[in-house]
Amino acid sequence: MSATELPARPGEFQPLHIGPIEVWPPVVLAPMAGVTNAPFRTLCRRYGAGLYVNQMITARALVEGHRKSLELAAFAPDETPRSIQLYGTEPYSIAEATRMLIDTQAVDHIDMNFGCPMKKVTRHGGGAALPWKRDHYRTIVRAAVNAAGDVPVTVKFRVGIDNSAITFLDAGRIAEDEGCKAVALHARTANQLYSGNADWRRIAELKEAVRSIPVLGNGDIWEADDALTMMRTTGADGVVIGRGCLGRPWLFADLADTFNGRPLAPRPNLGTVLDGMVEHAELLCQWMGEMRGIRDFRKHTGWYLKGFSTGNEIRRQLNRVGSLDEMRTLIAGLDRSVAFPDGGMRMVRGHHGSPKEVHLPDGWLDTRDGEVAMPAGAEALVSGG
Ligand SMILES: Cc1cc2nc3c(=O)[nH]c(=O)nc-3n(C[C@H](O)[C@H](O)[C@H](O)COP(=O)(O)O)c2cc1C
């Protein structure tokens, strides 16, 4: 069978198990700062099925009671399972934050971020820089797993800092040793940021190294058949979907169809996409109030309309839209019958760009083992991955 033959054969893939949580199809929405809030998760869930992870929150900020972190850690009342990503660089705040999330938010799953490539994070030794310090990484993972008790903890990381500082195999083995219930690999180095292609061979290597818990593959799944190809060629136990669903939340419907052996629904025309935009904007406005909700929605406009030739003026206006009514009036003038653009699913949305030097604390790469005094600022409020 060819790696890209569609759809999946009955029984070809198994549900993903993250501790007690069974996930079918084996699809996880990637945590994306500023995107995967409760309204977005609700929307994606309406289309498909899988595990939908909340945005990343910073452990220390949560422990110190920052209002923004508490807000970000919120879930829709009927949301289940409740899954969230935590960022931190030292064991005390990670453990405290883990306990808080379980006690106050009743979370069912905690993912830890060890893949953030942003300068303000890596220059303090956080995110993708941290697994280089194997002992310290182990201490942090252990703190979270111990604090979480029966709640499953997973880790998400990149291939390494750059090609000369590869960390993913150690990161995976240590997570497995310490009782994590799955690992997820974004198959790029931090140095690559979002450029080039994710190197899925690394996912296969991780799968060889980590035997007793599920290995999830992440990077460049734009269409449902990419997920099948990734799983068939790497042996991954599940896939993590980031940018592919930006402006295309129905990708989760395609994934559910594909994994269940059904043909895909036809691509939506512009009218259907516009209806989805309004639904998304309404959910955001209900969640955070109309003024904030509509502003928050603006960044999604370009993703939804990517590839449609609507003209620049309407996009400019939508990028400044101030109310739901104004949005409805603006889009009422568009021709709803326009077909979905050829290749529209694969047009890159969200982050892209070229490789960048990874900023690290002085002397960071000199040693890998032993305890580390984390540089000041490492636990400052951060967002994004
Ligand atoms: C807007 C945006 C925000 C992101 N924020 C996070 C984050 O908070 N935590 C994280 O682990 N990864 C974050 N990522 C990375 C994604 O989770 C994912 O690993 C990456 O986009 C690669 O997958 P993809 O090719 O499917 O997009 C973010 C990505 C984007 C585009």
The ligand as an SDF file (V2000), in Angstrom:
LIG
                    3D

 31 33  0  0  0  0  0  0  0  0999 V2000
    0.6440   30.9520   16.5870 C   0  0  0  0  0  0  0  0  0  0  0  0
    1.4050   29.7990   17.1600 C   0  0  0  0  0  0  0  0  0  0  0  0
    1.5720   29.7010   18.5360 C   0  0  0  0  0  0  0  0  0  0  0  0
    2.2510   28.6140   19.0780 C   0  0  0  0  0  0  0  0  0  0  0  0
    2.3430   28.4950   20.4400 N   0  0  0  0  0  0  0  0  0  0  0  0
    2.8800   27.3630   20.9750 C   0  0  0  0  0  0  0  0  0  0  0  0
    2.8620   27.1420   22.3830 C   0  0  0  0  0  0  0  0  0  0  0  0
    2.3940   27.9570   23.1730 O   0  0  0  0  0  0  0  0  0  0  0  0
    3.4040   25.9630   22.8430 N   0  0  0  0  0  0  0  0  0  0  0  0
    3.9520   25.0270   22.0010 C   0  0  0  0  0  0  0  0  0  0  0  0
    4.4260   23.9780   22.4520 O   0  0  0  0  0  0  0  0  0  0  0  0
    3.9930   25.2310   20.6660 N   0  0  0  0  0  0  0  0  0  0  0  0
    3.4480   26.3620   20.1510 C   0  0  0  0  0  0  0  0  0  0  0  0
    3.4380   26.5250   18.7990 N   0  0  0  0  0  0  0  0  0  0  0  0
    4.0160   25.4720   17.9550 C   0  0  0  0  0  0  0  0  0  0  0  0
    2.9380   24.4510   17.5560 C   0  0  0  0  0  0  0  0  0  0  0  0
    2.3870   23.8420   18.6950 O   0  0  0  0  0  0  0  0  0  0  0  0
    3.5280   23.3840   16.6200 C   0  0  0  0  0  0  0  0  0  0  0  0
    4.5060   22.6700   17.3180 O   0  0  0  0  0  0  0  0  0  0  0  0
    4.1490   23.9850   15.3740 C   0  0  0  0  0  0  0  0  0  0  0  0
    3.3130   24.9760   14.8170 O   0  0  0  0  0  0  0  0  0  0  0  0
    4.4730   22.9110   14.3330 C   0  0  0  0  0  0  0  0  0  0  0  0
    3.3170   22.2160   13.9420 O   0  0  0  0  0  0  0  0  0  0  0  0
    2.5250   22.5760   12.5890 P   0  0  0  0  0  0  0  0  0  0  0  0
    3.4820   22.4370   11.4450 O   0  0  0  0  0  0  0  0  0  0  0  0
    1.4000   21.6040   12.5610 O   0  0  0  0  0  0  0  0  0  0  0  0
    2.0950   24.0180   12.7200 O   0  0  0  0  0  0  0  0  0  0  0  0
    2.8030   27.6240   18.2310 C   0  0  0  0  0  0  0  0  0  0  0  0
    2.6480   27.7410   16.8550 C   0  0  0  0  0  0  0  0  0  0  0  0
    1.9610   28.8000   16.3100 C   0  0  0  0  0  0  0  0  0  0  0  0
    1.7930   28.8850   14.8180 C   0  0  0  0  0  0  0  0  0  0  0  0
  1  2  1  0
  2  3  1  0
  2 30  2  0
  3  4  2  0
  4  5  1  0
  4 28  1  0
  5  6  2  0
  6  7  1  0
  6 13  1  0
  7  8  2  0
  7  9  1  0
  9 10  1  0
 10 11  2  0
 10 12  1  0
 12 13  2  0
 13 14  1  0
 14 15  1  0
 14 28  1  0
 15 16  1  0
 16 17  1  0
 16 18  1  0
 18 19  1  0
 18 20  1  0
 20 21  1  0
 20 22  1  0
 22 23  1  0
 23 24  1  0
 24 25  2  0
 24 26  1  0
 24 27  1  0
 28 29  2  0
 29 30  1  0
 30 31  1  0
M  END
$$$$
